[in-house]
Amino acid sequence: MQLLFKVTLLFGVICAGYSAYRFVFFLKSDRLAGKAVMWMIGGEFVGLAAYCFFATLEVMGIDPDPLVSTLLRNIVFASALAASIHMSGAIRKIGDD
């Protein structure tokens, strides 16, 4: 079972790393659509990083404090909400052009 946890963690780190790479790529964009995608990928990265954190704790055999778990989940939810709000506003502006 420990091998499965480690493979899952490795997969999560690869996914989070790719999201971080794409975030930096779109960070350089000066177009509204590029910035909107940057926000979406940034929100995705925050969620993936939190899941990697929990996977790391699982590999190490540490049971996280429920308050810490709840706080991290709220950060993930807030990041996703902010990214969705930004993306919908950007799409609306692009549609008005």
N, CA, C and O atoms as a printed pandas DataFrame, in Angstrom:
     atom_number atom_name residue_name chain_id  residue_number  x_coord  y_coord  z_coord
0              1         N          MET        A               1    0.835   -1.197    0.000
1              2        CA          MET        A               1    0.000    0.000    0.000
2              3         C          MET        A               1    0.878    1.259    0.000
3              4         O          MET        A               1    0.539    2.266   -0.622
4              5         N          GLN        A               2    2.008    1.183    0.706
5              6        CA          GLN        A               2    2.913    2.327    0.785
6              7         C          GLN        A               2    3.429    2.707   -0.608
7              8         O          GLN        A               2    3.607    3.889   -0.902
8              9         N          LEU        A               3    3.669    1.705   -1.464
9             10        CA          LEU        A               3    4.131    1.979   -2.834
10            11         C          LEU        A               3    3.068    2.763   -3.600
11            12         O          LEU        A               3    3.391    3.700   -4.330
12            13         N          LEU        A               4    1.817    2.388   -3.436
13            14        CA          LEU        A               4    0.725    3.106   -4.100
14            15         C          LEU        A               4    0.669    4.553   -3.629
15            16         O          LEU        A               4    0.460    5.456   -4.439
16            17         N          PHE        A               5    0.854    4.785   -2.332
17            18        CA          PHE        A               5    0.868    6.147   -1.795
18            19         C          PHE        A               5    2.000    6.959   -2.418
19            20         O          PHE        A               5    1.815    8.122   -2.775
20            21         N          LYS        A               6    3.167    6.343   -2.547
21            22        CA          LYS        A               6    4.324    7.052   -3.107
22            23         C          LYS        A               6    4.147    7.345   -4.592
23            24         O          LYS        A               6    4.512    8.422   -5.061
24            25         N          VAL        A               7    3.588    6.391   -5.331
25            26        CA          VAL        A               7    3.330    6.611   -6.760
26            27         C          VAL        A               7    2.287    7.717   -6.938
27            28         O          VAL        A               7    2.408    8.553   -7.834
28            29         N          THR        A               8    1.272    7.717   -6.086
29            30        CA          THR        A               8    0.244    8.758   -6.135
30            31         C          THR        A               8    0.851   10.125   -5.841
31            32         O          THR        A               8    0.527   11.111   -6.503
32            33         N          LEU        A               9    1.723   10.177   -4.858
33            34        CA          LEU        A               9    2.395   11.442   -4.534
34            35         C          LEU        A               9    3.256   11.909   -5.696
35            36         O          LEU        A               9    3.235   13.090   -6.042
36            37         N          LEU        A              10    4.009   11.009   -6.299
37            38        CA          LEU        A              10    4.838   11.373   -7.450
38            39         C          LEU        A              10    3.981   11.905   -8.592
39            40         O          LEU        A              10    4.325   12.911   -9.212
40            41         N          PHE        A              11    2.874   11.237   -8.868
41            42        CA          PHE        A              11    1.964   11.688   -9.924
42            43         C          PHE        A              11    1.411   13.077   -9.605
43            44         O          PHE        A              11    1.308   13.928  -10.489
44            45         N          GLY        A              12    1.057   13.299   -8.349
45            46        CA          GLY        A              12    0.553   14.608   -7.933
46            47         C          GLY        A              12    1.592   15.701   -8.085
47            48         O          GLY        A              12    1.275   16.807   -8.524
48            49         N          VAL        A              13    2.841   15.399   -7.724
49            50        CA          VAL        A              13    3.916   16.395   -7.854
50            51         C          VAL        A              13    4.163   16.730   -9.332
51            52         O          VAL        A              13    4.394   17.888   -9.680
52            53         N          ILE        A              14    4.113   15.712  -10.191
53            54        CA          ILE        A              14    4.278   15.959  -11.629
54            55         C          ILE        A              14    3.149   16.851  -12.144
55            56         O          ILE        A              14    3.399   17.799  -12.889
56            57         N          CYS        A              15    1.915   16.556  -11.754
57            58        CA          CYS        A              15    0.759   17.365  -12.192
58            59         C          CYS        A              15    0.856   18.794  -11.666
59            60         O          CYS        A              15    0.612   19.746  -12.407
60            61         N          ALA        A              16    1.210   18.947  -10.396
61            62        CA          ALA        A              16    1.341   20.290   -9.824
62            63         C          ALA        A              16    2.483   21.050  -10.482
63            64         O          ALA        A              16    2.369   22.249  -10.734
64            65         N          GLY        A              17    3.570   20.367  -10.758
65            66        CA          GLY        A              17    4.699   21.008  -11.432
66            67         C          GLY        A              17    4.329   21.495  -12.820
67            68         O          GLY        A              17    4.715   22.591  -13.225
68            69         N          TYR        A              18    3.583   20.682  -13.543
69            70        CA          TYR        A              18    3.153   21.107  -14.877
70            71         C          TYR        A              18    2.216   22.314  -14.787
71            72         O          TYR        A              18    2.310   23.234  -15.599
72            73         N          SER        A              19    1.327   22.312  -13.814
73            74        CA          SER        A              19    0.436   23.464  -13.628
74            75         C          SER        A              19    1.246   24.720  -13.305
75            76         O          SER        A              19    0.955   25.801  -13.817
76            77         N          ALA        A              20    2.250   24.574  -12.463
77            78        CA          ALA        A              20    3.099   25.724  -12.121
78            79         C          ALA        A              20    3.827   26.237  -13.362
79            80         O          ALA        A              20    3.928   27.446  -13.567
80            81         N          TYR        A              21    4.328   25.329  -14.184
81            82        CA          TYR        A              21    5.008   25.709  -15.423
82            83         C          TYR        A              21    4.071   26.472  -16.351
83            84         O          TYR        A              21    4.449   27.509  -16.895
84            85         N          ARG        A              22    2.857   25.972  -16.535
85            86        CA          ARG        A              22    1.893   26.647  -17.420
86            87         C          ARG        A              22    1.448   27.984  -16.820
87            88         O          ARG        A              22    1.201   28.940  -17.554
88            89         N          PHE        A              23    1.345   28.053  -15.491
89            90        CA          PHE        A              23    0.996   29.311  -14.822
90            91         C          PHE        A              23    2.025   30.382  -15.174
91            92         O          PHE        A              23    1.663   31.499  -15.542
92            93         N          VAL        A              24    3.305   30.039  -15.062
93            94        CA          VAL        A              24    4.375   30.999  -15.384
94            95         C          VAL        A              24    4.320   31.377  -16.860
95            96         O          VAL        A              24    4.544   32.534  -17.214
96            97         N          PHE        A              25    4.024   30.410  -17.716
97            98        CA          PHE        A              25    3.918   30.693  -19.153
98            99         C          PHE        A              25    2.832   31.741  -19.418
99           100         O          PHE        A              25    3.067   32.707  -20.144
100          101         N          PHE        A              26    1.658   31.554  -18.837
101          102        CA          PHE        A              26    0.559   32.485  -19.069
102          103         C          PHE        A              26    0.703   33.769  -18.268
103          104         O          PHE        A              26    0.067   34.772  -18.594
104          105         N          LEU        A              27    1.515   33.758  -17.238
105          106        CA          LEU        A              27    1.792   34.963  -16.460
106          107         C          LEU        A              27    2.424   36.037  -17.349
107          108         O          LEU        A              27    2.225   37.232  -17.130
108          109         N          LYS        A              28    3.178   35.601  -18.343
109          110        CA          LYS        A              28    3.859   36.523  -19.256
110          111         C          LYS        A              28    2.930   37.094  -20.325
111          112         O          LYS        A              28    3.305   38.022  -21.041
112          113         N          SER        A              29    1.730   36.549  -20.435
113          114        CA          SER        A              29    0.792   36.989  -21.462
114          115         C          SER        A              29    0.263   38.384  -21.154
115          116         O          SER        A              29    0.015   38.728  -19.999
116          117         N          ASP        A              30    0.092   39.184  -22.211
117          118        CA          ASP        A              30   -0.494   40.514  -22.030
118          119         C          ASP        A              30   -1.943   40.556  -22.545
119          120         O          ASP        A              30   -2.571   41.614  -22.565
120          121         N          ARG        A              31   -2.452   39.413  -22.953
121          122        CA          ARG        A              31   -3.825   39.338  -23.449
122          123         C          ARG        A              31   -4.770   38.917  -22.331
123          124         O          ARG        A              31   -4.385   38.190  -21.414
124          125         N          LEU        A              32   -5.990   39.377  -22.420
125          126        CA          LEU        A              32   -6.986   39.081  -21.389
126          127         C          LEU        A              32   -7.255   37.578  -21.286
127          128         O          LEU        A              32   -7.384   37.044  -20.184
128          129         N          ALA        A              33   -7.339   36.904  -22.420
129          130        CA          ALA        A              33   -7.592   35.459  -22.392
130          131         C          ALA        A              33   -6.439   34.729  -21.712
131          132         O          ALA        A              33   -6.660   33.783  -20.956
132          133         N          GLY        A              34   -5.214   35.164  -21.980
133          134        CA          GLY        A              34   -4.049   34.552  -21.345
134          135         C          GLY        A              34   -4.057   34.747  -19.844
135          136         O          GLY        A              34   -3.726   33.830  -19.092
136          137         N          LYS        A              35   -4.436   35.942  -19.401
137          138        CA          LYS        A              35   -4.517   36.207  -17.954
138          139         C          LYS        A              35   -5.621   35.375  -17.304
139          140         O          LYS        A              35   -5.466   34.892  -16.182
140          141         N          ALA        A              36   -6.734   35.211  -18.014
141          142        CA          ALA        A              36   -7.831   34.399  -17.474
142          143         C          ALA        A              36   -7.392   32.946  -17.304
143          144         O          ALA        A              36   -7.683   32.310  -16.291
144          145         N          VAL        A              37   -6.692   32.437  -18.306
145          146        CA          VAL        A              37   -6.186   31.067  -18.211
146          147         C          VAL        A              37   -5.167   30.964  -17.081
147          148         O          VAL        A              37   -5.123   29.959  -16.372
148          149         N          MET        A              38   -4.348   32.003  -16.910
149          150        CA          MET        A              38   -3.371   32.012  -15.829
150          151         C          MET        A              38   -4.067   31.856  -14.474
151          152         O          MET        A              38   -3.624   31.077  -13.630
152          153         N          TRP        A              39   -5.153   32.598  -14.273
153          154        CA          TRP        A              39   -5.890   32.507  -13.013
154          155         C          TRP        A              39   -6.470   31.109  -12.810
155          156         O          TRP        A              39   -6.428   30.573  -11.703
156          157         N          MET        A              40   -7.006   30.525  -13.867
157          158        CA          MET        A              40   -7.578   29.177  -13.760
158          159         C          MET        A              40   -6.494   28.163  -13.404
159          160         O          MET        A              40   -6.688   27.321  -12.527
160          161         N          ILE        A              41   -5.360   28.249  -14.083
161          162        CA          ILE        A              41   -4.276   27.307  -13.808
162          163         C          ILE        A              41   -3.689   27.573  -12.425
163          164         O          ILE        A              41   -3.262   26.638  -11.748
164          165         N          GLY        A              42   -3.663   28.831  -11.999
165          166        CA          GLY        A              42   -3.192   29.151  -10.655
166          167         C          GLY        A              42   -4.076   28.519   -9.592
167          168         O          GLY        A              42   -3.581   27.981   -8.602
168          169         N          GLY        A              43   -5.389   28.585   -9.800
169          170        CA          GLY        A              43   -6.320   27.935   -8.878
170          171         C          GLY        A              43   -6.143   26.422   -8.875
171          172         O          GLY        A              43   -6.209   25.774   -7.831
172          173         N          GLU        A              44   -5.920   25.880  -10.056
173          174        CA          GLU        A              44   -5.664   24.444  -10.166
174          175         C          GLU        A              44   -4.387   24.065   -9.404
175          176         O          GLU        A              44   -4.349   23.049   -8.709
176          177         N          PHE        A              45   -3.354   24.883   -9.543
177          178        CA          PHE        A              45   -2.097   24.606   -8.852
178          179         C          PHE        A              45   -2.275   24.612   -7.330
179          180         O          PHE        A              45   -1.731   23.755   -6.634
180          181         N          VAL        A              46   -3.027   25.569   -6.828
181          182        CA          VAL        A              46   -3.254   25.634   -5.375
182          183         C          VAL        A              46   -3.923   24.343   -4.890
183          184         O          VAL        A              46   -3.527   23.773   -3.874
184          185         N          GLY        A              47   -4.931   23.897   -5.624
185          186        CA          GLY        A              47   -5.611   22.653   -5.255
186          187         C          GLY        A              47   -4.688   21.451   -5.323
187          188         O          GLY        A              47   -4.681   20.619   -4.415
188          189         N          LEU        A              48   -3.907   21.353   -6.393
189          190        CA          LEU        A              48   -2.987   20.225   -6.535
190          191         C          LEU        A              48   -1.907   20.249   -5.458
191          192         O          LEU        A              48   -1.521   19.204   -4.936
192          193         N          ALA        A              49   -1.425   21.440   -5.129
193          194        CA          ALA        A              49   -0.403   21.548   -4.080
194          195         C          ALA        A              49   -0.962   21.090   -2.732
195          196         O          ALA        A              49   -0.269   20.420   -1.966
196          197         N          ALA        A              50   -2.207   21.449   -2.444
197          198        CA          ALA        A              50   -2.830   21.010   -1.190
198          199         C          ALA        A              50   -2.983   19.494   -1.170
199          200         O          ALA        A              50   -2.713   18.854   -0.153
200          201         N          TYR        A              51   -3.414   18.920   -2.286
201          202        CA          TYR        A              51   -3.550   17.464   -2.340
202          203         C          TYR        A              51   -2.194   16.782   -2.201
203          204         O          TYR        A              51   -2.093   15.729   -1.572
204          205         N          CYS        A              52   -1.150   17.373   -2.781
205          206        CA          CYS        A              52    0.202   16.817   -2.620
206          207         C          CYS        A              52    0.641   16.886   -1.163
207          208         O          CYS        A              52    1.304   15.977   -0.664
208          209         N          PHE        A              53    0.273   17.953   -0.492
209          210        CA          PHE        A              53    0.596   18.083    0.921
210          211         C          PHE        A              53   -0.039   16.940    1.715
211          212         O          PHE        A              53    0.624   16.312    2.540
212          213         N          PHE        A              54   -1.315   16.674    1.466
213          214        CA          PHE        A              54   -2.000   15.595    2.172
214          215         C          PHE        A              54   -1.431   14.237    1.783
215          216         O          PHE        A              54   -1.323   13.351    2.631
216          217         N          ALA        A              55   -1.065   14.057    0.519
217          218        CA          ALA        A              55   -0.460   12.793    0.094
218          219         C          ALA        A              55    0.890   12.593    0.782
219          220         O          ALA        A              55    1.241   11.473    1.155
220          221         N          THR        A              56    1.643   13.678    0.948
221          222        CA          THR        A              56    2.927   13.594    1.649
222          223         C          THR        A              56    2.717   13.171    3.100
223          224         O          THR        A              56    3.446   12.326    3.620
224          225         N          LEU        A              57    1.729   13.757    3.741
225          226        CA          LEU        A              57    1.429   13.365    5.119
226          227         C          LEU        A              57    1.046   11.889    5.198
227          228         O          LEU        A              57    1.429   11.187    6.134
228          229         N          GLU        A              58    0.295   11.433    4.216
229          230        CA          GLU        A              58   -0.128   10.028    4.202
230          231         C          GLU        A              58    1.073    9.103    4.045
231          232         O          GLU        A              58    1.156    8.075    4.717
232          233         N          VAL        A              59    2.008    9.463    3.160
233          234        CA          VAL        A              59    3.219    8.665    2.971
234          235         C          VAL        A              59    4.040    8.619    4.255
235          236         O          VAL        A              59    4.632    7.595    4.597
236          237         N          MET        A              60    4.063    9.754    4.962
237          238        CA          MET        A              60    4.843    9.837    6.197
238          239         C          MET        A              60    4.116    9.224    7.394
239          240         O          MET        A              60    4.693    9.093    8.473
240          241         N          GLY        A              61    2.856    8.853    7.204
241          242        CA          GLY        A              61    2.088    8.248    8.282
242          243         C          GLY        A              61    1.574    9.256    9.301
243          244         O          GLY        A              61    1.297    8.901   10.447
244          245         N          ILE        A              62    1.448   10.505    8.885
245          246        CA          ILE        A              62    0.982   11.563    9.783
246          247         C          ILE        A              62   -0.489   11.828    9.508
247          248         O          ILE        A              62   -0.897   11.977    8.356
248          249         N          ASP        A              63   -1.271   11.883   10.557
249          250        CA          ASP        A              63   -2.693   12.196   10.441
250          251         C          ASP        A              63   -2.846   13.697   10.712
251          252         O          ASP        A              63   -2.620   14.137   11.840
252          253         N          PRO        A              64   -3.223   14.488    9.708
253          254        CA          PRO        A              64   -3.278   15.942    9.902
254          255         C          PRO        A              64   -4.375   16.368   10.878
255          256         O          PRO        A              64   -5.394   15.697   11.038
256          257         N          ASP        A              65   -4.131   17.482   11.507
257          258        CA          ASP        A              65   -5.110   18.073   12.407
258          259         C          ASP        A              65   -6.359   18.446   11.608
259          260         O          ASP        A              65   -6.230   19.005   10.519
260          261         N          PRO        A              66   -7.559   18.159   12.110
261          262        CA          PRO        A              66   -8.783   18.487   11.376
262          263         C          PRO        A              66   -8.913   19.981   11.052
263          264         O          PRO        A              66   -9.457   20.340   10.008
264          265         N          LEU        A              67   -8.424   20.841   11.930
265          266        CA          LEU        A              67   -8.495   22.272   11.669
266          267         C          LEU        A              67   -7.608   22.657   10.487
267          268         O          LEU        A              67   -7.999   23.478    9.657
268          269         N          VAL        A              68   -6.411   22.063   10.408
269          270        CA          VAL        A              68   -5.501   22.325    9.282
270          271         C          VAL        A              68   -6.128   21.816    7.985
271          272         O          VAL        A              68   -6.082   22.495    6.959
272          273         N          SER        A              69   -6.708   20.633    8.035
273          274        CA          SER        A              69   -7.375   20.069    6.856
274          275         C          SER        A              69   -8.495   20.977    6.373
275          276         O          SER        A              69   -8.620   21.243    5.178
276          277         N          THR        A              70   -9.301   21.447    7.303
277          278        CA          THR        A              70  -10.416   22.324    6.954
278          279         C          THR        A              70   -9.914   23.646    6.383
279          280         O          THR        A              70  -10.474   24.152    5.411
280          281         N          LEU        A              71   -8.879   24.200    6.972
281          282        CA          LEU        A              71   -8.299   25.449    6.470
282          283         C          LEU        A              71   -7.777   25.276    5.046
283          284         O          LEU        A              71   -8.039   26.118    4.186
284          285         N          LEU        A              72   -7.046   24.201    4.790
285          286        CA          LEU        A              72   -6.525   23.973    3.442
286          287         C          LEU        A              72   -7.644   23.745    2.429
287          288         O          LEU        A              72   -7.559   24.211    1.292
288          289         N          ARG        A              73   -8.672   23.044    2.829
289          290        CA          ARG        A              73   -9.808   22.844    1.912
290          291         C          ARG        A              73  -10.464   24.183    1.574
291          292         O          ARG        A              73  -10.825   24.425    0.422
292          293         N          ASN        A              74  -10.618   25.044    2.563
293          294        CA          ASN        A              74  -11.212   26.356    2.302
294          295         C          ASN        A              74  -10.331   27.200    1.385
295          296         O          ASN        A              74  -10.847   27.956    0.561
296          297         N          ILE        A              75   -9.027   27.083    1.514
297          298        CA          ILE        A              75   -8.114   27.787    0.608
298          299         C          ILE        A              75   -8.290   27.267   -0.818
299          300         O          ILE        A              75   -8.326   28.048   -1.769
300          301         N          VAL        A              76   -8.398   25.957   -0.958
301          302        CA          VAL        A              76   -8.611   25.365   -2.289
302          303         C          VAL        A              76   -9.939   25.842   -2.871
303          304         O          VAL        A              76   -9.998   26.235   -4.036
304          305         N          PHE        A              77  -10.993   25.812   -2.079
305          306        CA          PHE        A              77  -12.306   26.246   -2.563
306          307         C          PHE        A              77  -12.285   27.727   -2.952
307          308         O          PHE        A              77  -12.830   28.102   -3.990
308          309         N          ALA        A              78  -11.662   28.564   -2.129
309          310        CA          ALA        A              78  -11.595   30.000   -2.421
310          311         C          ALA        A              78  -10.784   30.262   -3.683
311          312         O          ALA        A              78  -11.142   31.132   -4.477
312          313         N          SER        A              79   -9.703   29.523   -3.877
313          314        CA          SER        A              79   -8.896   29.689   -5.090
314          315         C          SER        A              79   -9.692   29.312   -6.331
315          316         O          SER        A              79   -9.648   30.007   -7.345
316          317         N          ALA        A              80  -10.412   28.217   -6.240
317          318        CA          ALA        A              80  -11.235   27.788   -7.375
318          319         C          ALA        A              80  -12.335   28.806   -7.670
319          320         O          ALA        A              80  -12.611   29.106   -8.831
320          321         N          LEU        A              81  -12.959   29.333   -6.627
321          322        CA          LEU        A              81  -14.016   30.330   -6.816
322          323         C          LEU        A              81  -13.462   31.611   -7.432
323          324         O          LEU        A              81  -14.056   32.160   -8.360
324          325         N          ALA        A              82  -12.325   32.091   -6.921
325          326        CA          ALA        A              82  -11.722   33.314   -7.468
326          327         C          ALA        A              82  -11.335   33.120   -8.932
327          328         O          ALA        A              82  -11.540   34.011   -9.756
328          329         N          ALA        A              83  -10.781   31.967   -9.247
329          330        CA          ALA        A              83  -10.393   31.697  -10.634
330          331         C          ALA        A              83  -11.625   31.634  -11.539
331          332         O          ALA        A              83  -11.599   32.150  -12.656
332          333         N          SER        A              84  -12.693   31.009  -11.068
333          334        CA          SER        A              84  -13.916   30.913  -11.876
334          335         C          SER        A              84  -14.546   32.283  -12.087
335          336         O          SER        A              84  -15.009   32.588  -13.187
336          337         N          ILE        A              85  -14.569   33.109  -11.050
337          338        CA          ILE        A              85  -15.127   34.465  -11.184
338          339         C          ILE        A              85  -14.308   35.275  -12.177
339          340         O          ILE        A              85  -14.863   35.964  -13.033
340          341         N          HIS        A              86  -12.987   35.190  -12.061
341          342        CA          HIS        A              86  -12.129   35.934  -12.981
342          343         C          HIS        A              86  -12.314   35.449  -14.418
343          344         O          HIS        A              86  -12.407   36.257  -15.342
344          345         N          MET        A              87  -12.367   34.132  -14.602
345          346        CA          MET        A              87  -12.515   33.571  -15.945
346          347         C          MET        A              87  -13.849   33.984  -16.562
347          348         O          MET        A              87  -13.896   34.342  -17.739
348          349         N          SER        A              88  -14.922   33.941  -15.795
349          350        CA          SER        A              88  -16.223   34.303  -16.361
350          351         C          SER        A              88  -16.261   35.785  -16.719
351          352         O          SER        A              88  -16.851   36.153  -17.735
352          353         N          GLY        A              89  -15.643   36.645  -15.906
353          354        CA          GLY        A              89  -15.579   38.069  -16.227
354          355         C          GLY        A              89  -14.741   38.331  -17.468
355          356         O          GLY        A              89  -15.097   39.172  -18.294
356          357         N          ALA        A              90  -13.636   37.619  -17.603
357          358        CA          ALA        A              90  -12.778   37.793  -18.781
358          359         C          ALA        A              90  -13.481   37.335  -20.039
359          360         O          ALA        A              90  -13.390   37.993  -21.075
360          361         N          ILE        A              91  -14.178   36.219  -19.963
361          362        CA          ILE        A              91  -14.902   35.698  -21.131
362          363         C          ILE        A              91  -16.008   36.691  -21.534
363          364         O          ILE        A              91  -16.243   36.921  -22.720
364          365         N          ARG        A              92  -16.677   37.271  -20.535
365          366        CA          ARG        A              92  -17.705   38.270  -20.833
366          367         C          ARG        A              92  -17.090   39.468  -21.551
367          368         O          ARG        A              92  -17.656   39.957  -22.529
368          369         N          LYS        A              93  -15.938   39.946  -21.079
369          370        CA          LYS        A              93  -15.270   41.090  -21.715
370          371         C          LYS        A              93  -14.815   40.748  -23.128
371          372         O          LYS        A              93  -14.950   41.561  -24.042
372          373         N          ILE        A              94  -14.281   39.556  -23.306
373          374        CA          ILE        A              94  -13.839   39.142  -24.645
374          375         C          ILE        A              94  -15.025   39.072  -25.583
375          376         O          ILE        A              94  -14.919   39.452  -26.749
376          377         N          GLY        A              95  -16.165   38.586  -25.082
377          378        CA          GLY        A              95  -17.377   38.520  -25.903
378          379         C          GLY        A              95  -17.911   39.879  -26.285
379          380         O          GLY        A              95  -18.566   40.015  -27.318
380          381         N          ASP        A              96  -17.641   40.913  -25.458
381          382        CA          ASP        A              96  -18.116   42.262  -25.767
382          383         C          ASP        A              96  -17.244   42.981  -26.780
383          384         O          ASP        A              96  -17.666   43.975  -27.371
384          385         N          ASP        A              97  -16.026   42.485  -26.984
385          386        CA          ASP        A              97  -15.108   43.145  -27.945
386          387         C          ASP        A              97  -15.495   42.946  -29.370
387          388         O          ASP        A              97  -14.816   43.443  -30.269
